[in-house]
């Protein structure tokens, strides 16, 4: 499943656009990426593991101001393809360590 949604959201009395990207596969991986028009983003992904252990979860807020549109799009594409390989890329833009 791959789903894109654009919505208007009110923040501090002003409206801004928000892009939600959700992806899931048949083996238990869930990815959620939220991008606000001010270049702030939120990334979350979870990989299901065997029943005896907890799911692997990665989540954080990032500021993508320093990226051009191509670089931001490539980070998103790479995240959808292989979440583990892009953790460092997301952490480089972290707003707060979570």
Secondary structure, 3 states (H helix, E strand, C coil): CEEEEEEEEEECCEEEEEEEEEEECCCCEEEEEEEECCCEEEEEEEECCCCCCCCEEEEEEEECCCCCHHHHHHHHHHHHHCHHHHHHHHHCCEEECC
